[in-house]
Amino acid sequence: MNKYFLTEDQLAVQEMARKFADEVVAKTVTDLDQRHAFPADEVRQCGEMGFLGICVPEEYGGSGLDHLSDILVMEQIARHSSSLASIIDAHASLGSTPLLMAGTEEQKRKYLVPTATGEGLCAFALTEPQSGSDSGQILTKAVLDGDEWVINGNKAFITNSTYASVFLVAVKTDTEAKGSRGISILIVPADAKGLTIGKPEEKMSNRSSYSCPLTFDDVRVPKENLLGELNRGFPLFMKCVDEGRVAISAVAVGMAQGVFERAIKYSKERVTFGKPICENQAISFKLAEMATEIEVARAMLYHAARMIDQGIPFSKEATMTKMFCSEMCVRICDMGLQIMGGYGLCNDYEVERFYRDAKLLTIGEGTSEICRMVIGRHILNEY
């Protein structure tokens, strides 16, 4: 039954992603997590199946599909691996989207085509050691020297750094401008002289998704590597952040679904006092709550994705969806682990990994606190 009113193309890409997740990702995710290993083979296969460029037009090497199709892919993969889904999110929603939205024809041919086809990954370099939520206060600077930009500064927690072929770097190009003004985005190849990629952070969450510090020491890129308008980078990357918030919501819904499926299976197999624990009201009520929260979150998610595809302003809805879905996933993981008891704490039952990974969702792509601030501003302006 097609209760979510998906098109034939959307159903096909959803099924392809589900099959890949169940037959490939599910078999390697635990080992990769325990070794803190990057899922290079799985990322390569995602490239071959077109998952790295779902929304990129076919003329630039992508699949030419809509945002809802992209959401469906990440949701299915996240049922087993938050790390792999987050790698795709950071690459496609934050990395490729600015190139697609603001890139020149030459920039798209040179940088978008190879990353859409899986020859390399994109990384979006915004966060700095002193500026995360307050992204308008970045200190990394770029000065025009003849026909080249010279970049100096530091970035932190940049996803996909180790395997990226290109970085989109937010820099201050007008040092006299206050706050978020005077920020531009520059395209920096990963092999640029003076760019140092630091050691991946040892994280509690998403151990297979590498987040690294970056150092720019007189890094030079051609003048034509400016993406979009000079000193107008902030509105561009904020629009990409909105799309990223919808994408990370897909990761949250997929993870919650994965925990729910594992909790259901366990509750039917675990027998206490002569009957499966799913027959106990305390457990069945938890399962009912889990199913309801996931259904509400998925409805919000698909609605936000359809707004993007219809060209309807979606910033408020993206932020609402991100806040609700991320916090929902944390609650689902907590209930799932409680249902499984002591076994839920063990690696073999996987919910322990989901539980760790879920917390990142309330921090990345805008903390829950920042999301509430953004939503508050929207609704106060509307009423």
N, C-alpha and C positions, 0 to 999 in steps of 0.2 A: 504493500500500500504506500503510495507516494503522498504521505500526509504533509510534507513540507513544500509541496507544489514545485518540485525541482524539474528542470527541463531534462530532455534525454541526454544532452551533452553533460549536464551537471551530474546526473545519475551515473553516467559512464565514468567520469573522472573520480567520483566518490568511490565507486566500486574498485577502480584501479588502485586508488590509494589504500583502501581497506585491505585488498589482497596483498599489496606490498607490505603493509604494516603487520599483518597477521603472519605472513610467510617468511618475511626477511627480518624486519625490525624487531619483532618479538623474540627472535632467537638470539640476537646479539646484544640487546640493550643492557642486560644485567652485567654481563662480562665487561662491556665497555665502561659502564658506570663505575664498577669496582676498580678498574685500572685507570680511571680518569682519562680514557683514550678517546680521541676524536673519531667519529664514525665516517672515516674517509670513503670506504667502499659504499656505504649507504648514500652518502651525499652524491657520489658519482652516479649511482643508479637513479637517484632523483633527477639528476641532470638529463640522463638518457630518456627518462619518461616524461620530461617536460615540466616537472614540478618546480623548477627553479625560475621559470619564466611564464607562469600560467597567464598572467595579465599582460605580458609583453606582446605587442602585435607580431604576427608571423614574419613580417618584413624585417624585423630585428631579431629573429631567431626564437621568438617565444611561441606560446600555444594560442595566443589570441583569444583567450577565454575571459570570463568576467571575474569580478572580485569574489562573488559567492563561490565560484569553483575553487578559487585559491583557499578560501576559508574551509571548504569541505576537505581539501587535501591535508591541511594542517591539523584539522580536528581528528581525522582518522589516524594520522601518524602519532599524534599526542596520546592516543589511547594506549600506546606502549612506550613512547619515548618523548618526553618533554624536551630533552636536549636537541634531538634531530629536528623537531618541529620549531624550536626556537632558532636554530641555525637557518632554517628556511625563512622564518619570519624576518630575522635581521637582514638577511640577504635580499629578499624580495620586497618586503614592505618598506624598509628603511633605506636599503642600499640601492636597489634598482629604480624605485619610484621617482626619486629626484632626477635621475638621468632621463627617465621617460617623460617627466613633466616639463623639465626646463632645459634639457640638453639640446645642443645644436645637432644638425644632421651628422656632422663629422664626429662629434662626441658619442652619439648613439652608435654609429658604426664601429668606432674604435673601442668603446668600453662596454656598451650595453649588449651588443650581439654576443661576444664571448661569454659574458657572465650569464646571460639568459639561456645559453646552450650548455652550461655546466663546465666550461673550460676554466672558470675561476669563480671566486665568490666576491661579492661586494661587502664592504664594511662601512658603516656610518659612524664617523668619529665626531661626536658632539661632547659627551661628558668629560669633565676635567676633575682633577683631584679636589678642587675647591668649589666646583659648580656642577651639581647634578640636576636637582629640581629647578634651580635658578639658572637655567641655561643661557639667559641673556648676559650673564656675568663672565663669560669665557675670557681667558687671558691669552690664548694662543693667537699670535699676530702674523700677518702677512704684509710685506712691504713690496711695492713694485720697483724693481731694479732693471731698468731698460725694458726688455721683452720678457722678463721672468718675475714670477712671484717668489719671494724668499720667506719661508715659513719657520717660525721658532715658537716652541711651547710644548705643552704636555697634555696628553689625553689619558683617560682612565676607564677601565671596564668596557673596552671596545670589543664587542662580539665578532667572532670570525677572524680576528686579527691574524692568527698564525697561518691560516689557509686563504686569506684574501689575496686577490690579484690587484684590486684597486680600492682606495679609500676615498670617501667623500668627507672632506674635513671642514668643519665650521671654524672660521678664523675671523679675527677682528681686523678689518681693513681700513676702518676710520677710527683711530684711537681717541679722537676728540668727541665722538658720539657717545651718548649716555645709554646705559642699559642695553636693550636688544637692538638698538640702532647700530648701523655701521658694521654689521656682520655679513660675511659672504661665505660661499661654499666653493672650495677648490677641489679639483680632481687630482689625486696623488697616486701614481702607480706604487705598488708595494715594494718595488725594487729601487725606489728613488734614493739617491745618495743623501745620507744624513738622517734618514728615517730609521729609528731603532724600535723594534717590536719586543717588548719585555716578556718575561715569563708569565704564562697563564696563571691567574689567581687560583688558589686552592679554595674552592667554594663548597658550601654545604649543598647547594642546589645546582642542577644542570652540569654535572661534573664532566660530561662529554662535550659540552659547548664551551669553547675557550673564550675567556674575556681577559684581555691583556692591556697593560699600559703602553702608550706610544710616546716616543720622544722625537721632536722635530728640531734638528740642529742645522740651521741654514739650509733647509731643504728647498731646492729650486724646481719649479715647474713652469712650463711655458705660460705666457700671458693668456693664451686661448683656453687654458684649463679652468678658467672661471666658469662656474656653472650658474646659469641664470644671470640676474642683474647684480651689478656691483652694489654692495651695502644693503641688499635686499634678501639676504639668505635666511633671516629669521622667519618670515612668513612662509617661505618655501619648506623649511624643515619642520615647522609646526604643522603644516598640512600633512606632511608625511608621517609625523608622529600620530596624528589622528587615525590614519590608515593603519599604523602600527598597533594602535590600541585595539582596533577591531581584530587584527590578526592575533594578538596575544590573548584576546578573549576566546578565539578559536582553540588556542592551546589549552586554555583553562577548561573549556567545555569538553574537549577531547580527553584530557586527564581525568576529569570527574567521571566521564563515561567509563573510562578504563577501570577506575577504582570501583565504581558501581557494579560492573560486570564481574570483577573478582570477588566482591563481597557477596553478590548473589550466589555465585558458584560455591563459595565456602559455606554459606549459610544452609545450602541444601545438602552438603556433604557432612558437615559437622553435626554429630549426634550427641545430645546430652539428655539425661533423664528419659531415655528411651525414644526420643524423636528428634528430627532435624531442628536446629535452632531457628530456622526461618518460620517455624510454626509457633514460636513464642511471640506474643504480642510486642514485647519490648524490642525484638529484632525486626519484626515486620513493620512496625511503626517507623523505625529508622530508615528502612528501605523505602518506605512510602515517601518520607521526607526527601530522601536523596533523589528519587525519581522525579518528584515535583520540582525541586530546585533546578535540576538539570534541564527539564523541559522548559521552564521559564527562561533560563539563561540562553538556551538554544534559540528560542523564539526571538529574544532580543538581538542575538548575534546575527541571525539570518536577516532580520529586518534592517539592521545597520548596514550589512553588506549590500542589500538591495538598494538602500538609499544611495550608497556610493555609485552603484551601477546606473542609477537613474539620474545622477548628477544633482541630487538634492543635498543642500548643506547638512552635514552630519556630525559636526564637531561635538555638540552637546550629547547626542545619542551615542557617539563613539566612546565618550568619557564615561557616560552612565553604564554602558555595556561593559567596559573594561573594569570599572569599580565593582559592579555586581558580580560579574563572572569570576574575577580573581578571588574575591572573598568567598563566593559560593564554593569554589574548588577547594579552598582551605577547609571549609566546613565539611564538605563531602569526604575529604581525606581523613578528617578526624573521626567522622562517623564510621567510615569503612574500617579504619584501624581498630576502633572500639568493638565493632562486630567480630573482628578476627582475634581479638584478645592478644594473648602472648605471641601467637603465630604472626600477627600483624607486624610485630617488631623485627621479624626475621627476614633476611634477604630473600630467601626462597619464595616468599609470598608476595614480594614486589611492592606491596602497599607502603612499606617503609620508605622506599625510594620515591614514590609519588608524594608521600607526606613531606619529605625533604624538599622536593622540587617545587611543590605548590607555593611555598612561602615567597619565592622569587616573584611570583605573579603579582603580589600586592606591592611590589617595589619597582620593578622594571616598567618602562613605558609610562611613567607617572605614578608616584605612590598613591595609595588610597587617600591620603590627606590632600595631596595636590588635586586629585580628581574631584574631591568634594569642593575644593575652592573653585575649580573651573566650572563645575555644574552650578554652583551657587551664583557665580557671575552671570551665567547664561540665563538662569530663571529670573534673577533680579532685573535683568535688562528686558525680559519679555513681559513682565507683569507690573 
